[in-house]
Amino acid sequence: MTSDTAAHAKAAGGSFAPLRHAGFAVLWAATILGNTGSFMRDVASAWLVTDLGAGPAAVALIQAAGTLPIFLLAIPAGVLSDILDRRRFLIAIQVLLAAVSLVLMALSLTGAMTVSSLIALTFAGGIGAALMAPTWQSIVPELVPARDLKSAVALNSLGINIARSIGPAAGGLLLASAGAAVTYGADVLSYAFVIAALLWWRRPARQDDALAESFAGAFRAGLRYARASRELHRVLLRAAIFFALSSAVWALLPLVARNLLGGDAGFYGMLLGAVGAGAIVGALLLPGIRGRLDADGLLLLAAIITAGAMAALALAPPQWLALLILLALGAAWIIALTTLNGTAQAILPNWVRGRALAVYLTVFNGAMAAGSLGWGAVAEVVGVPAALLIGAVALFGAALLLHRVKLPVGEADLTAARHWPEPLLADPVAHDRGPVLVLIEYRVAPTDRTGFLTAVHRLADERRRDGAYGWGVTEDAADPERMVEWFMVESWAEHLRQHHRVSKADADLQAEVRRFHSGLEAPVVRHLLTSRPG
């Protein structure tokens, strides 16, 4: 499960309404335990690599190994979450993660741990996290009714930050007092609780869907949407630059704790615990801050605080002051995560939400992984303090510059319009037949030509987002008032899915185009199917 939003419910009673549903309550509690164990494991691994005598590059590589699989696998994982039984898939992932921690525990007990094995097992754990993230997000609507969905998302974010505030501190203390093997063993135990909760949950049987997508088709549809959505592009750009620059503090924090601040494993865990506590405080303060700042202002605020924290840590402050700095960093981090992820959620329709959010996760983790490797290399050359100062200046400058690239507002009505009539057919058409060429003929007066072309070209992105891989508008050489919009779809089934994907906002845009149609009848729509010999 990932921390994709920290939205705070407005009403106190509504905030905890999802806990009245037994399935959600049990899985929520189990995932707090599971995430607490994961944070304990991560603390042990991050600290253990410094005990093995590794330099800044290897320390940063541990951070990259945990996030790189999410960069590589987020989109396939999003597709898998839609086509597999989610309960069984999650159980298999928990078994994989428990096995990783068991091997880490065995290597620590026998003294056979090496930097390379630690990196490899961290990468394997990242694979499990990559597979789990979109799947866990997808089951929330199955656990609570629609009226409690927003509160359930807020509680999930609260649970993540509870685990983040407890896990690192507990992991650091356990590591300092009992060693890495015991810390890894505690993580194995946490997975047992999650597996037991998933076995207890009785998920309703999946309903057959005649238009269910295959893995390859769903994968292509998700990429097509992401490629055609200009609003999503702005979110991804802002996210990539923010996370790549701010990753310096996360990649180098173990060395900051040990070398600059003179702390031990317990103190490192306290630093990470302060981040989690700061995230909780930030989540509680965020509704009030939102009343004064828009999304762009929130992201600028988060960047300024993060840059200031990086610069302050580079000056090797006293340990008590470092804890306060990490509190502020945690608050800024949750503001940035919530703002970017919330904006992405607001501009995505339900049919592609999981896959498009997987693209966002890919960019997020790719930026973190690349940033970790890059800042590790910089620290090898100029030292940790200088690397943090360079990152702080770069983040501050980029935040001011990109403040002009406004985030989308996300106020369009993206619920399905279902206003397209069913296609007229002479005979049934096989779902896999294609490609399909769709033609829409308009009659446009010469005086309306410029307005029509402006409006119809705005439809291009909408057609591509909903499934078309080619689009254009043409005119009849013999009859210039006859304008034809055309788009290509890979199969008949994909075109039928388009009928269910068009949102009410898109329907309004289509209505604007049709106002330029001067014919007595509605625009003529034709569906042309590819024909081959035999």
FIZAVO-803175 format. One record per residue (C-alpha): residue number from 1; residue in three letters; x, y, z. Coordinates in Angstrom, 3 decimals. Layout:
num	residu	xx	yy	zz
NUM	ALA	X	Y	Z
...
***
This chain:
num	residu	xx	yy	zz
1	MET	0.000	0.000	0.000
2	THR	1.358	3.400	-0.806
3	SER	0.814	6.841	0.728
4	ASP	-1.023	8.369	-2.233
5	THR	-3.089	10.979	-0.284
6	ALA	-3.311	12.428	3.181
7	ALA	-6.720	14.019	2.763
8	HIS	-8.353	14.704	6.092
9	ALA	-12.096	14.089	6.410
10	LYS	-14.094	17.150	7.297
11	ALA	-16.432	15.641	9.824
12	ALA	-15.007	13.843	12.822
13	GLY	-17.729	11.225	12.749
14	GLY	-17.291	10.611	9.051
15	SER	-13.542	10.251	9.404
16	PHE	-13.868	6.889	11.144
17	ALA	-17.057	5.642	9.483
18	PRO	-15.163	3.056	7.345
19	LEU	-14.008	1.292	10.531
20	ARG	-17.614	0.249	11.111
21	HIS	-17.158	-2.183	8.217
22	ALA	-15.398	-5.271	9.543
23	GLY	-13.489	-6.061	6.365
24	PHE	-11.966	-2.610	6.123
25	ALA	-11.209	-2.415	9.848
26	VAL	-9.386	-5.766	9.925
27	LEU	-7.336	-5.097	6.794
28	TRP	-6.579	-1.522	7.885
29	ALA	-5.200	-2.702	11.223
30	ALA	-3.256	-5.513	9.556
31	THR	-1.655	-3.163	7.050
32	ILE	-0.542	-0.804	9.798
33	LEU	1.311	-3.772	11.310
34	GLY	2.625	-4.815	7.895
35	ASN	3.857	-1.336	7.019
36	THR	5.402	-0.942	10.455
37	GLY	7.384	-4.130	9.828
38	SER	8.428	-2.898	6.379
39	PHE	9.751	0.367	7.816
40	MET	11.665	-1.622	10.459
41	ARG	13.224	-3.743	7.696
42	ASP	14.162	-0.663	5.674
43	VAL	15.856	0.956	8.678
44	ALA	17.848	-2.211	9.325
45	SER	18.965	-2.461	5.695
46	ALA	19.850	1.224	5.362
47	TRP	21.917	1.137	8.554
48	LEU	23.461	-2.273	7.938
49	VAL	25.011	-1.132	4.664
50	THR	26.942	1.540	6.586
51	ASP	28.151	-1.135	9.034
52	LEU	29.501	-3.075	6.061
53	GLY	31.802	-0.165	5.291
54	ALA	30.016	1.030	2.158
55	GLY	30.494	4.540	0.802
56	PRO	27.850	7.122	-0.186
57	ALA	27.236	5.535	-3.599
58	ALA	26.396	2.127	-2.088
59	VAL	24.198	3.709	0.588
60	ALA	22.275	5.577	-2.108
61	LEU	22.102	2.368	-4.161
62	ILE	20.148	0.703	-1.336
63	GLN	17.556	3.485	-1.593
64	ALA	17.452	3.127	-5.383
65	ALA	17.122	-0.679	-5.211
66	GLY	13.933	-0.318	-3.191
67	THR	12.296	2.164	-5.555
68	LEU	13.594	1.076	-8.967
69	PRO	11.243	-1.978	-9.213
70	ILE	8.249	0.291	-8.689
71	PHE	9.528	2.436	-11.541
72	LEU	9.869	-0.642	-13.755
73	LEU	6.759	-2.582	-12.732
74	ALA	4.120	-0.066	-11.621
75	ILE	2.199	-0.082	-14.920
76	PRO	2.208	-3.898	-15.399
77	ALA	1.199	-4.202	-11.735
78	GLY	-1.706	-1.822	-12.325
79	VAL	-2.902	-3.991	-15.192
80	LEU	-2.515	-7.191	-13.160
81	SER	-4.614	-5.721	-10.367
82	ASP	-7.502	-5.443	-12.844
83	ILE	-7.309	-8.913	-14.392
84	LEU	-6.347	-11.191	-11.452
85	ASP	-8.159	-12.135	-8.250
86	ARG	-6.902	-9.330	-6.028
87	ARG	-7.174	-11.235	-2.752
88	ARG	-5.088	-14.182	-3.967
89	PHE	-2.644	-11.850	-5.680
90	LEU	-2.097	-9.898	-2.459
91	ILE	-1.559	-13.092	-0.463
92	ALA	1.092	-14.248	-2.951
93	ILE	2.846	-10.879	-2.677
94	GLN	2.884	-11.059	1.132
95	VAL	4.451	-14.526	0.950
96	LEU	7.142	-13.158	-1.376
97	LEU	7.940	-10.270	0.970
98	ALA	8.044	-12.563	3.992
99	ALA	10.485	-14.833	2.146
100	VAL	12.761	-11.859	1.413
101	SER	12.879	-10.906	5.088
102	LEU	13.482	-14.538	6.078
103	VAL	16.562	-14.653	3.854
104	LEU	17.771	-11.327	5.265
105	MET	17.328	-12.711	8.781
106	ALA	19.245	-15.903	7.928
107	LEU	22.144	-13.990	6.365
108	SER	22.341	-11.689	9.392
109	LEU	22.322	-14.633	11.828
110	THR	25.120	-16.428	9.996
111	GLY	27.214	-13.317	9.379
112	ALA	27.087	-13.947	5.634
113	MET	25.531	-10.605	4.719
114	THR	27.317	-8.642	1.987
115	VAL	26.583	-5.335	0.291
116	SER	25.675	-7.096	-2.959
117	SER	23.270	-9.540	-1.272
118	LEU	21.668	-6.704	0.674
119	ILE	21.114	-4.718	-2.516
120	ALA	19.726	-7.770	-4.345
121	LEU	17.262	-8.601	-1.561
122	THR	16.223	-4.961	-1.259
123	PHE	15.478	-5.063	-4.994
124	ALA	13.378	-8.218	-4.495
125	GLY	11.443	-6.486	-1.729
126	GLY	10.894	-3.568	-4.088
127	ILE	9.351	-5.962	-6.612
128	GLY	6.814	-7.032	-4.005
129	ALA	6.050	-3.414	-3.126
130	ALA	5.614	-2.594	-6.827
131	LEU	3.101	-5.392	-7.318
132	MET	1.214	-4.566	-4.141
133	ALA	0.768	-0.789	-4.443
134	PRO	-1.902	-0.510	-7.187
135	THR	-3.645	-3.709	-6.076
136	TRP	-4.091	-2.505	-2.515
137	GLN	-5.497	0.805	-3.707
138	SER	-7.954	-1.064	-5.929
139	ILE	-9.589	-3.116	-3.147
140	VAL	-10.682	-0.132	-1.033
141	PRO	-13.952	0.400	-2.984
142	GLU	-14.723	-3.287	-2.370
143	LEU	-14.453	-2.855	1.410
144	VAL	-16.642	0.208	1.991
145	PRO	-19.725	1.729	0.327
146	ALA	-19.266	4.698	-1.991
147	ARG	-20.344	7.211	0.670
148	ASP	-17.398	6.171	2.881
149	LEU	-14.760	5.922	0.149
150	LYS	-13.097	9.303	0.736
151	SER	-12.898	8.662	4.469
152	ALA	-11.401	5.222	3.788
153	VAL	-8.688	6.778	1.603
154	ALA	-7.954	9.314	4.357
155	LEU	-7.715	6.521	6.957
156	ASN	-5.335	4.581	4.715
157	SER	-3.078	7.627	4.563
158	LEU	-3.308	8.037	8.319
159	GLY	-2.395	4.375	8.758
160	ILE	0.658	4.752	6.540
161	ASN	1.888	7.694	8.580
162	ILE	1.196	5.924	11.877
163	ALA	3.399	3.091	10.613
164	ARG	5.999	5.587	9.379
165	SER	6.146	7.281	12.777
166	ILE	6.375	3.993	14.730
167	GLY	8.262	1.643	12.412
168	PRO	11.557	3.491	11.886
169	ALA	11.927	4.388	15.557
170	ALA	11.035	0.857	16.697
171	GLY	13.294	-0.617	14.045
172	GLY	16.204	1.587	15.057
173	LEU	15.804	0.747	18.752
174	LEU	15.420	-2.977	18.040
175	LEU	18.412	-2.894	15.715
176	ALA	20.572	-1.184	18.336
177	SER	19.497	-3.488	21.156
178	ALA	18.978	-6.897	19.518
179	GLY	20.623	-6.751	16.090
180	ALA	19.549	-6.937	12.466
181	ALA	18.377	-10.568	12.571
182	VAL	15.745	-9.852	15.226
183	THR	14.614	-6.727	13.355
184	TYR	14.124	-8.725	10.150
185	GLY	12.313	-11.408	12.161
186	ALA	9.844	-8.811	13.427
187	ASP	9.115	-7.902	9.811
188	VAL	8.405	-11.563	8.966
189	LEU	5.931	-11.699	11.848
190	SER	4.129	-8.594	10.559
191	TYR	3.505	-10.289	7.199
192	ALA	1.926	-13.215	9.018
193	PHE	-0.724	-10.868	10.400
194	VAL	-1.445	-9.418	6.952
195	ILE	-1.729	-12.885	5.363
196	ALA	-4.092	-13.990	8.137
197	ALA	-6.296	-10.930	7.537
198	LEU	-6.419	-11.578	3.796
199	LEU	-7.312	-15.241	4.372
200	TRP	-10.107	-14.112	6.697
201	TRP	-11.515	-11.661	4.135
202	ARG	-14.134	-13.200	1.872
203	ARG	-14.007	-11.231	-1.345
204	PRO	-17.181	-11.373	-3.501
205	ALA	-16.833	-13.421	-6.678
206	ARG	-15.938	-11.423	-9.781
207	GLN	-18.714	-10.797	-12.291
208	ASP	-18.120	-11.891	-15.874
209	ASP	-17.618	-8.970	-18.250
210	ALA	-18.034	-9.527	-21.978
211	LEU	-15.760	-6.518	-22.607
212	ALA	-13.082	-7.475	-20.065
213	GLU	-9.648	-6.365	-21.255
214	SER	-6.673	-8.617	-21.803
215	PHE	-3.327	-7.727	-20.219
216	ALA	-1.848	-6.450	-23.478
217	GLY	-4.963	-4.476	-24.436
218	ALA	-5.320	-2.895	-21.004
219	PHE	-1.617	-2.048	-21.013
220	ARG	-1.892	-0.298	-24.375
221	ALA	-5.062	1.545	-23.349
222	GLY	-3.375	2.877	-20.215
223	LEU	-0.339	4.097	-22.132
224	ARG	-2.535	5.690	-24.799
225	TYR	-4.422	7.610	-22.155
226	ALA	-1.248	8.789	-20.431
227	ARG	0.290	9.839	-23.752
228	ALA	-2.787	11.866	-24.779
229	SER	-3.589	13.565	-21.449
230	ARG	-1.891	16.964	-21.403
231	GLU	-3.186	17.653	-17.900
232	LEU	-1.489	14.485	-16.648
233	HIS	1.719	15.566	-18.395
234	ARG	1.871	18.728	-16.264
235	VAL	1.418	16.731	-13.072
236	LEU	4.124	14.254	-14.107
237	LEU	6.572	17.044	-14.985
238	ARG	6.134	18.780	-11.649
239	ALA	6.383	15.466	-9.781
240	ALA	9.492	14.263	-11.617
241	ILE	11.496	17.414	-10.916
242	PHE	10.371	17.773	-7.299
243	PHE	11.107	14.163	-6.351
244	ALA	14.385	13.936	-8.285
245	LEU	15.801	16.979	-6.492
246	SER	14.360	16.270	-3.048
247	SER	15.563	12.628	-3.158
248	ALA	19.000	13.883	-2.034
249	VAL	17.890	14.041	1.596
250	TRP	16.449	10.506	1.571
251	ALA	19.405	8.959	-0.242
252	LEU	21.985	10.512	2.094
253	LEU	20.067	10.504	5.399
254	PRO	21.874	7.423	6.855
255	LEU	25.219	9.166	6.319
256	VAL	23.816	12.412	7.710
257	ALA	22.715	10.581	10.865
258	ARG	26.011	8.736	11.340
259	ASN	28.688	11.131	10.089
260	LEU	27.245	14.641	10.362
261	LEU	25.075	14.224	13.450
262	GLY	27.097	11.521	15.253
263	GLY	24.091	9.288	15.857
264	ASP	23.649	5.527	16.102
265	ALA	21.023	3.200	14.649
266	GLY	18.507	4.209	17.307
267	PHE	18.924	7.882	16.475
268	TYR	18.531	7.158	12.751
269	GLY	15.236	5.422	13.528
270	MET	14.156	8.438	15.577
271	LEU	14.897	10.704	12.608
272	LEU	12.666	8.616	10.364
273	GLY	10.054	8.465	13.088
274	ALA	10.120	12.268	13.203
275	VAL	9.390	12.290	9.468
276	GLY	6.320	10.121	10.064
277	ALA	5.154	12.260	12.981
278	GLY	5.633	15.379	10.872
279	ALA	3.574	13.778	8.090
280	ILE	0.701	13.198	10.522
281	VAL	0.876	16.807	11.681
282	GLY	1.007	17.973	8.071
283	ALA	-2.032	15.871	7.201
284	LEU	-3.998	17.409	10.078
285	LEU	-2.986	20.969	9.145
286	LEU	-3.493	20.526	5.409
287	PRO	-7.269	21.267	5.259
288	GLY	-6.667	24.670	6.860
289	ILE	-3.715	25.452	4.592
290	ARG	-5.787	24.499	1.534
291	GLY	-8.199	27.296	2.436
292	ARG	-5.412	29.812	1.819
293	LEU	-3.287	28.251	-0.924
294	ASP	-4.142	26.549	-4.207
295	ALA	-2.346	23.435	-5.433
296	ASP	0.522	25.424	-6.944
297	GLY	0.983	27.377	-3.729
298	LEU	1.000	24.174	-1.685
299	LEU	3.666	22.598	-3.886
300	LEU	5.800	25.753	-3.725
301	LEU	5.476	25.769	0.085
302	ALA	6.487	22.098	0.278
303	ALA	9.518	22.700	-1.960
304	ILE	10.705	25.702	0.079
305	ILE	10.411	23.803	3.374
306	THR	12.163	20.741	1.912
307	ALA	14.996	22.857	0.498
308	GLY	15.379	24.624	3.830
309	ALA	15.514	21.300	5.678
310	MET	18.205	19.986	3.323
311	ALA	20.313	23.107	3.786
312	ALA	19.895	23.011	7.574
313	LEU	20.966	19.342	7.781
314	ALA	24.069	20.132	5.711
315	LEU	25.204	22.449	8.533
316	ALA	25.356	19.507	11.021
317	PRO	22.882	20.896	13.600
318	PRO	22.527	19.463	17.140
319	GLN	20.587	16.215	17.301
320	TRP	17.546	17.789	18.976
321	LEU	17.360	20.410	16.243
322	ALA	17.753	17.743	13.550
323	LEU	14.658	15.999	14.914
324	LEU	12.667	19.239	14.590
325	ILE	13.990	19.707	11.046
326	LEU	12.819	16.194	10.128
327	LEU	9.405	16.973	11.602
328	ALA	9.123	19.927	9.219
329	LEU	10.442	17.787	6.364
330	GLY	7.755	15.154	7.018
331	ALA	5.022	17.799	6.945
332	ALA	6.349	19.230	3.673
333	TRP	6.661	15.750	2.161
334	ILE	3.055	14.817	2.869
335	ILE	1.863	18.183	1.501
336	ALA	3.732	17.537	-1.750
337	LEU	2.556	13.912	-2.021
338	THR	-1.048	14.808	-1.311
339	THR	-1.087	17.779	-3.668
340	LEU	0.424	15.934	-6.627
341	ASN	-1.446	12.673	-6.103
342	GLY	-4.715	14.434	-5.332
343	THR	-4.395	16.479	-8.515
344	ALA	-3.743	13.322	-10.514
345	GLN	-6.779	11.644	-8.940
346	ALA	-8.971	14.645	-9.776
347	ILE	-8.179	14.576	-13.510
348	LEU	-8.534	10.802	-14.020
349	PRO	-11.767	8.963	-14.892
350	ASN	-12.524	5.762	-13.036
351	TRP	-11.970	3.392	-15.965
352	VAL	-8.257	4.221	-16.230
353	ARG	-7.515	5.486	-12.727
354	GLY	-5.399	2.523	-11.627
355	ARG	-3.268	2.436	-14.771
356	ALA	-2.768	6.196	-14.955
357	LEU	-1.867	6.320	-11.256
358	ALA	0.606	3.539	-12.019
359	VAL	2.201	5.882	-14.573
360	TYR	2.402	8.493	-11.821
361	LEU	4.011	5.929	-9.503
362	THR	6.459	5.066	-12.269
363	VAL	7.524	8.692	-12.590
364	PHE	7.637	9.154	-8.814
365	ASN	9.799	6.119	-8.149
366	GLY	11.898	6.619	-11.259
367	ALA	12.706	10.147	-10.135
368	MET	13.516	8.886	-6.627
369	ALA	15.702	6.057	-7.931
370	ALA	17.570	8.195	-10.466
371	GLY	17.885	11.010	-7.958
372	SER	19.269	8.667	-5.290
373	LEU	21.918	7.333	-7.660
374	GLY	22.778	10.821	-8.880
375	TRP	23.070	12.376	-5.433
376	GLY	25.120	9.425	-4.204
377	ALA	27.579	10.032	-7.041
378	VAL	27.665	13.770	-6.288
379	ALA	28.331	13.078	-2.596
380	GLU	31.228	10.791	-3.525
381	VAL	32.890	13.748	-5.287
382	VAL	32.015	16.799	-3.175
383	GLY	30.938	15.256	0.144
384	VAL	27.581	14.871	1.837
385	PRO	27.153	18.462	3.137
386	ALA	27.948	20.013	-0.253
387	ALA	25.626	17.579	-2.038
388	LEU	22.757	18.553	0.276
389	LEU	23.420	22.260	-0.273
390	ILE	23.515	21.808	-4.056
391	GLY	20.231	19.883	-3.908
392	ALA	18.613	22.564	-1.738
393	VAL	19.566	25.381	-4.113
394	ALA	18.447	23.379	-7.165
395	LEU	15.088	22.500	-5.567
396	PHE	14.426	26.095	-4.524
397	GLY	15.266	27.453	-7.983
398	ALA	13.235	24.779	-9.803
399	ALA	10.227	25.422	-7.546
400	LEU	10.210	29.126	-8.394
401	LEU	10.665	28.442	-12.110
402	LEU	8.022	25.696	-12.369
403	HIS	5.491	27.674	-10.369
404	ARG	4.533	29.132	-13.753
405	VAL	3.631	25.646	-15.058
406	LYS	0.248	25.519	-13.360
407	LEU	-1.230	22.266	-12.124
408	PRO	-4.674	21.412	-13.567
409	VAL	-7.642	22.411	-11.452
410	GLY	-9.399	19.052	-11.843
411	GLU	-12.997	20.264	-11.600
412	ALA	-14.390	18.562	-14.735
413	ASP	-17.186	16.018	-14.324
414	LEU	-15.501	12.725	-15.286
415	THR	-18.404	10.391	-14.584
416	ALA	-19.458	8.316	-17.582
417	ALA	-22.010	10.081	-19.802
418	ARG	-23.257	6.931	-21.615
419	HIS	-24.800	9.227	-24.227
420	TRP	-23.524	7.447	-27.345
421	PRO	-26.226	5.286	-28.972
422	GLU	-25.415	1.675	-29.724
423	PRO	-23.928	1.253	-33.239
424	LEU	-26.299	0.069	-35.962
425	LEU	-25.213	-3.375	-37.208
426	ALA	-26.316	-5.518	-40.130
427	ASP	-24.844	-8.592	-38.418
428	PRO	-23.099	-9.206	-35.063
429	VAL	-19.431	-8.186	-35.062
430	ALA	-16.756	-10.272	-33.362
431	HIS	-15.114	-8.368	-30.516
432	ASP	-11.599	-9.018	-31.790
433	ARG	-12.322	-7.733	-35.299
434	GLY	-10.466	-4.601	-36.276
435	PRO	-9.132	-2.069	-36.790
436	VAL	-12.289	0.038	-36.849
437	LEU	-12.543	3.359	-38.679
438	VAL	-15.213	5.677	-37.229
439	LEU	-16.438	8.538	-39.457
440	ILE	-18.594	11.450	-38.223
441	GLU	-19.947	13.702	-40.975
442	TYR	-20.874	17.316	-40.245
443	ARG	-22.397	20.059	-42.401
444	VAL	-20.554	23.285	-41.557
445	ALA	-21.386	26.682	-43.058
446	PRO	-18.413	28.683	-44.396
447	THR	-18.909	31.337	-41.718
448	ASP	-18.625	28.664	-38.975
449	ARG	-15.588	26.900	-40.423
450	THR	-12.931	28.489	-38.172
451	GLY	-14.945	27.971	-35.001
452	PHE	-15.738	24.382	-35.944
453	LEU	-12.104	23.487	-36.663
454	THR	-10.993	25.037	-33.353
455	ALA	-13.618	23.071	-31.425
456	VAL	-13.166	19.760	-33.224
457	HIS	-9.393	19.804	-32.741
458	ARG	-10.010	19.987	-29.007
459	LEU	-11.668	16.586	-29.393
460	ALA	-8.430	14.978	-30.608
461	ASP	-6.988	14.391	-27.136
462	GLU	-10.322	13.092	-25.844
463	ARG	-10.619	10.542	-28.665
464	ARG	-7.058	9.328	-28.091
465	ARG	-7.473	9.154	-24.319
466	ASP	-10.553	6.963	-24.690
467	GLY	-8.979	4.460	-27.091
468	ALA	-8.264	5.892	-30.552
469	TYR	-4.749	5.532	-31.956
470	GLY	-5.287	7.864	-34.939
471	TRP	-7.425	10.952	-35.428
472	GLY	-8.038	13.593	-38.087
473	VAL	-10.545	15.918	-39.726
474	THR	-11.029	16.203	-43.506
475	GLU	-13.219	18.073	-45.976
476	ASP	-14.919	16.916	-49.171
477	ALA	-13.155	18.409	-52.203
478	ALA	-16.464	18.421	-54.104
479	ASP	-18.491	19.803	-51.185
480	PRO	-16.415	22.011	-48.808
481	GLU	-19.285	22.246	-46.307
482	ARG	-19.052	18.479	-45.736
483	MET	-16.477	17.961	-42.931
484	VAL	-15.571	14.480	-41.717
485	GLU	-13.965	13.712	-38.364
486	TRP	-12.348	10.269	-38.295
487	PHE	-10.548	8.137	-35.727
488	MET	-9.112	4.618	-35.672
489	VAL	-9.642	2.063	-32.917
490	GLU	-7.755	-1.239	-32.711
491	SER	-10.801	-3.521	-32.327
492	TRP	-14.579	-3.579	-32.168
493	ALA	-14.458	-4.379	-28.450
494	GLU	-12.230	-1.349	-27.830
495	HIS	-14.729	0.859	-29.639
496	LEU	-17.558	-0.527	-27.503
497	ARG	-15.447	0.338	-24.453
498	GLN	-15.233	3.903	-25.778
499	HIS	-19.003	4.087	-25.448
500	HIS	-18.604	3.501	-21.693
501	ARG	-15.556	5.765	-21.242
502	VAL	-16.802	9.103	-22.572
503	SER	-17.225	11.423	-19.588
504	LYS	-19.835	14.130	-19.075
505	ALA	-17.126	16.756	-19.578
506	ASP	-16.241	15.144	-22.914
507	ALA	-19.938	15.009	-23.815
508	ASP	-20.138	18.772	-23.259
509	LEU	-17.164	19.243	-25.591
510	GLN	-18.822	17.063	-28.240
511	ALA	-22.019	19.079	-27.886
512	GLU	-20.025	22.252	-28.519
513	VAL	-18.723	20.754	-31.777
514	ARG	-22.195	19.676	-32.859
515	ARG	-23.523	23.220	-32.466
516	PHE	-21.633	24.058	-35.672
517	HIS	-23.479	21.300	-37.559
518	SER	-26.043	22.955	-39.840
519	GLY	-27.734	19.833	-41.184
520	LEU	-31.375	19.081	-40.432
521	GLU	-30.472	15.614	-39.149
522	ALA	-27.839	14.691	-36.560
523	PRO	-24.276	14.165	-37.849
524	VAL	-23.988	10.849	-39.671
525	VAL	-21.792	8.271	-37.883
526	ARG	-20.322	5.344	-39.809
527	HIS	-18.308	2.365	-38.532
528	LEU	-16.026	0.822	-41.141
529	LEU	-14.505	-2.575	-40.398
530	THR	-11.334	-3.904	-41.968
531	SER	-12.054	-6.729	-44.420
532	ARG	-9.552	-9.298	-45.633
533	PRO	-9.780	-12.157	-48.149
534	GLY	-11.060	-15.363	-46.555
***
